[in-house]
Amino acid sequence: MRYRRGHSTVLATAAALCVLPLGQGGAAFAVEADGLSAYRTAARAKEVTGSASDTGGPLLRPGTYTDTIGPGEKKFYAVDLDAKSDVYVSVVAAPAPGAAVRPDDGIRVLLQQEDGHECGSGEARFREADSGHPLADYAVRRLQPDPGPGPAASTCRYAGRYRVVVERTKAAGDSAAVYPTELKYMTEPGLKRGGMEAAPGPGTWRPVAASSSDKAVKRVAGGTGFNDAPPVTTGVWRDDALPGQTRFYRIPVSWGQRLSVVADVPKAFAPPGFHAPGGVRIGLNNPARGFAGEVFEDYRGAPRTISLGTAPVAYDNRLRGRTDPANAMRVAGWYYLQVGLHPKVGEVVSHPVPVTLRVSVEGTPKAAPAYDGDAEAAGFGVTADPQAVADDGDARRQALRIGGYVGVSTGSALLCWLGGWWLLARRSGRWTAARPGSRARHHGGRRTWPGEVSSPR
């Protein structure tokens, strides 16, 4: 009887767990149908709904916000600016990872006076043969406007209300999906009186990355976007990426330093003639999420190396034209690296692809300019990154909660199966045994790529 009561208790527990709801934890997974994690928004972001009219729109204060945008849609928001800070308003458009996209699809952000006069703008679009990954750029209000075509020096310098316009470049009526968006409003203190801006020096941008030894390869798991990107520094790093996936990392780059990155993708067993246009991509955004560079390389199954390098970070880089690659290297802080694989690579691999990153932050850090305020607290500096640290901590706690739900769910499913199997065995009057001669199959270890760097996990 003890045997029966014990098993009855097990069955009762299993039955209870079989109907145990996941609650809100089940919705915490942001995973697409193909198993790729969707863009993770900031843990403390506020939901807003942009207005369809330029006469309205929710008021944004320094911080992070979420919204959505459809093809051909234009949304309006309001901001109150002072007369002593440079202002950055960025937008991230986050389609499903690896989704089919077209080169006319993208996102545009503008900062305007209430009379419609443009103060700054930014735009990011998909390229030919591209696939779904986060797009980001910013609009900047500078107290001293960038040189070249643009607003006159007397405009956009006053304190008051301004308008933020976010526009989807894809035509309305198209079947493309609605994209989640994330807006971030940041202010950079101006310079103290007498801290005059210098003229930009000679061009120093260079797409050359330093090589490093493979003897001390470190493991890292890239994030889904700006908010959960893990920190990496000078050295050799190893991650795994699925076809269609884009991995994010953040790298501290101080005043006077330049960043160089080399990404290595190993050989795959591809049939003759296989070709994945733009199969490997790396991109870079500055601490305000402004576009700083992007490189694509085709993939045909042979080992591939792709590199990206920058100019040294300097305050006077902002005096360069907006199309100058060095313009985005205007502030010190956490720079965001993206590494992505095109979904077509999945035609020749069905498992995560090992990617080796050689990161080099070169140059001796220099003193910050004479800010009239705390630039580091505003997110422009490498010694303080409060928003990223807070979001990363929240993300890790959320991941632990999700892990708990997964553990309970998996255990519940296993108990349900065992309970059902036990009932069937009891009803048939015998336990099911393995057939004579049968052997269990065990798939141990992990499949590796030819030439893959071996490192401890």
N, C-alpha and C positions, 0 to 999 in steps of 0.2 A: 504493500500500500504506500509506503514511503516513496518507492520508485515512481508510482503513478502520480502521487501528489507533486513530486518534484518536477516531473515532466509536464504536468498540468499547469504548474506555476510558470514554467518556461513558455508554454504555449500561450498562456494568458498575457504574459509580458510581451511576447512577439506580436500577439494580436493587437495589443494596445499601441505598440510602436508602429505597426503597419498603418495605423490611421493617424499617427502623430503628425500634425501640420507643421510645415516649415515656418510659417509666419512670415514676417518681413525679411528674415534672413534669406529666404529663397529668391527674393527679388534683388538681392545684392549683387548677383552675378551679372556683369555686363559682357556677356559672351554671345557672339553671333552664331548662326547655325553651323558654320564651318569650323567652330572651335576657336576662332581668333577673338581675343578680348577687345572690346570696344574702348574708345577714348574715355578715360576716367576724369571727370570734371573735379574741380577743387572742392574739397570737403566742406568748406564754408562759403561756397558760392551761393548767391541769392538768385532765385528765379524771377525773371522779368519778362514782359511781353512788349516788344517794340511796337510803336504806333505805325499805322499805315499812312499817317498824315504828317507833313512837316511842321504842323502847328502844335503838335503834341509830342508825347513820348515820356517814358518814365525817367526820373532824374537819377543819374548815376553819381555816386561818390567814389573816391578812391577805394578800390576793391575789385572783386571778381563776380561776374554775373553769368547766368545761362539763359539761353533762348533757343529758338529754332528758326530756320529759314528755308523757304521752298524755291523752286526754279523761278527766276525772274522777279522774285520778291524783293522789296526794299523796305527796310525798317528804320525808324527814327527814335533817337534817345536824346536826352538833354544832359549837359554837364555845366557846372559853375566853375569857371577858371579864375585864378588870381592873376595879378600882373607882375609876378616875380618868379614864376616857375616854368620850366619846360614841361610839357604834358604829353603823355603817350597813351593812346587808346588803341588797344589791339583787339583783333577778333580771330578766333579759331573756328574753322568749319571742319566738322569731324564726320565724314561719311563712313559707312561700314567698312572695316578693313578689307582691302583687296577687291572692293566692289568695282564693277565696270564704270568707267568715267570717260568723259570726252574732253578734248583740249579747250573747248569753249566754256567749260564749267569752272567756276572759281568763286572767290569772295573778294569784295572790295569794301574798304572802310574809308570814310571821309570825315574830317573835322571842319565844321563851317561856322561862320558867324550866322546870326539869326536872319540876316538879309541874304544868305546863300553864298556869300563870298568864301572861297575855299582857303583854309589855313594849312592843311596838309592832307595827304592821302597815301594809301598803300593798297596793293593788290597782289593776290596769289592765285595762280591758275594751275590746273593740271596740264601736263605736256602730252604730246603725241605718244600713244602706247603706254600711258600711265595707268595706275590703278588707284583705288581708294586709299587715302592716307590723310592725316590731319594737315590742313592748309592754314597758314598763319601769317599775318603781317600787321603793321600798325599805321596809324595816322599820328603825326607829330605837330604840336603847336610849339614853335620856338620863338622866344622873345626876339632873337635875331634870325630871320628866316634863312633857309638854305639858299645858296646862290643858284643862279640859273632861272629858268621859267618858273613862275610861282607868284605868290602874293607879294604885294609891295611891303616895304619895311614898316609902313605906318599902320598896317592892318593886323588884326589878330593879336594885338599886344595889350589890349585893355582887359580889365577885370569885368566879369559879367557872364551872362548865359550864352552858351554855344550849343551847337547841334552836332550830334554824331549820327552818321548815316551808314548803315550796313546794307550792302546790296549783293545779291546772288547774280553772277554774270550769265548764268544759263537762262535761255529764253523761257518765258512762262508757257504753260501748256504742255511742256515736255513731260515724259514719264519718269524723269529722274526723281529720286527720293528726296524727302525733306531732310536737311542736315541739322543735327544739333550744333549750336554755336556757343562759344564761351568768350565773353568780353572781359578785358582787364584794363582798368584805369589806374595809371601811375603818374606821380608827379616827381620831377627831379628839381631840387633846389637850384636857384640861379647862383651866379658867382658873386662874391663879395665885391664891393666897390674897389676898383683898382686891379681886380683880377681879370685883366683884359684877355680876350681870346686871341690866340696867335693864328697867323695864316697857316694853312695846311702845308706840311712839308712835301718833299718829293714822294712819288708813289712807292709804297713799300709792300703792297700786297703781293703774295707769292703762293702759288698752289704747290708747294713742296713740303713734304713731311719728313721729319727725321726718322730713321730706323732705330729699332730697339731690339734687345736680345729676347729670345723666347724662354729664357731660363726661369723667369719668375712670372709666369702667366697667372693672373688672378681671375677668379670667376665673378661674373656679375649677371644679374637678370634685369634687362632693360624694362622700362615702364611703357605705358600705353600713350603717354603724352607729357605735357609740361609739369603736371602736378604730382606724378608718381615716378618721375625720372630719378634713378639712383645717382649719387655722385661718383665720378671717376676722376682720376688725376693722371699725371705723367706715368706711363708704364704700358704694359701689354695686358690686355683684358680679353676674356673669352666669354662669349654668349652664344645662345642658340636661338635661331629665328625660323619661324615657319614661313613657307611661301605665302605671300599676301600680307605679311605682318610687317609693321614698322615699330622698331624699338627706340626708345628715347633714353638719353643719358644727360646729366648736367655736369659741366666742367668749370671750375673756378679760373677765371682769367683776370689778372689785375692790370692796373695802369702800366703801360709800357711792355706788356707781354703779348705774344702772338700764340695762336693755336694751330697745331698741325695734327691731322688725323689720317691714318691709313687703315683701310678695312680690307681684310683678306677673306675671300670665299673659296673653299677648296673645290677639287674636281668632283664632278658627278658622272655617273654612268649614263650618258646621253647618246641617243642614236645619231647617226650621221645626218647632218642638215638641221639638227635642233637649233632653234634660235629664239631667245627671249629678249626682245628689244627693251632696253632700259631695265634689264633684269635685276641689277644691283643699283641702289640709290643711297647717297648720303646727303644730308642737308644740315644747315646750321641756322639757328635763330639767336638773337642777342638777349640780354636779360629782360628787355621789355617786349620780347617775342617778335621783334622785327626780323624780317628775312635778311639773312647774312650770306647765304651762298647755297649752292646745290650742284651736285655732280651725278650724272647717270652713266652707267656702262652696260653694254649688252652682255648677255650671258649665253654661252654655247656649250657649257658643260666642262670647259677647261678651267683651271684655277684662275681666279680673277682678283686683281688688286685695284682699288679705287682710292683716291686721295683728295684731300681738301686742306687748304691752308689759308691763313688770314694775314692781314696787316696787324701791326701792334696796336693795342688799344690806346687811343689818344683822344682827349677832349676835342681837339681841333679837327678830328675826322668828320665832325658834323658840318664843317664848313665846305666839305666836298659836295658835289652834286649828288642828288638822290640815287642816280644810276651807278655811281662809283661804288665798287664792292667794299671799299674801306669805310664808306659812310656809316654802315651799321656798327662798326667797331668804335663806337663813340663813348661807351660807358664800360666801366669795370663791373664784374659781377659773374653770375652763373650763366654760362652759355649753354644752349641746348642742342645736342647732337642727335640726329635721326639717322637710323640705318634701316633700310627696307629691302625686301625681296619681292619681285613681281609674282603674282599668282601663277604665271605660266611656268615658273621654275618647278611648280608642283607636278608638272607633267613627267618629270624625270626623278623626282624625289618624293617620298611619302612620309618623311620624318623631319624633325628639326634640323636645320642646317647650321653647322658650327661656323661662327664668324669670329675672327680674331681682329681686335682693334688695337692699333699702336697709337697711343695718345702722347703728344708732346706739347707741354706748355713751356715756351721758350722765352728767355729774357729775364732780367732782374726787375722785380716790382718797383715802380716809382711811386712817389707821393701823389695823393689825389689832388685835384685842383682845389682852389680856395672857394669851396662851396659856402654859401650863406645859409647853412642848414645841415641837417643830418641826412646825407645822401644814402648811407648804408641802411638806415632804418627804412628808407623808402624803397629799398631793393636794389640799389646801385652800389655794390661793393661785395667783396668776397669774404669778409670777416663776419658778416651777418646775413642770414637768409631766413628770416623768421617765417615768412609765408610758406616757403618750400619745406622747412623743417616741420611746421605745424601740419601741413597737408600730408607730408610723408608719414608722420606719426599717426595721424588719423587713418591714413590708408592702411598702415600696418595693423592697427587695432581692428579695422574693418576686416582685413584679410584673416586675422585670427578668429574673429567671430564667424566669418564664412566657413573657415576650416572646421569650426565646431559643428556648424550645421551640416557640413558635408559628412563629418564623421558620424553624427547621429543618423543621417539619412542612409549612409552606407551600412552601418550596423543594423539599422531597422530592416533594410532590404535583405541582409544576410539572415537575420533571425526569421523573417517571413518565409524565406526559402527553406531554411532548416525545419521550421515548424510544419510547413506543407509536406516536406519530404518525410518527416517523422510520422505524420498522420497517414500518409499513403502506405508507409511501411507497416504501421500498426494494423491498418485495415486489411492489408494483404496477408498479414500473419507472419511476415518474415522481413528481415532487413535486406536491402539490395546489396549484393556483393559484386565486386569487379569480376568480369569474365576471366576465365583461365587464360593466361598468355597475354593479357592486355597490359600495356605499359603507359604510364603517364608521360605526357610530353611537357618538357620544361624549356621555356624560352628565357634563358638567363642572359645577363649582361646587356650591352647596348651596342647597336650597330654603329660602326664608325666610318668616316669618309677616308678615302685614300689621302695620305698626307696630312691628316688631321692632327693638330697639336694635342698631345696627351697631357692632361693636368688633373690634379686631385680636385674632386668636387668639394 
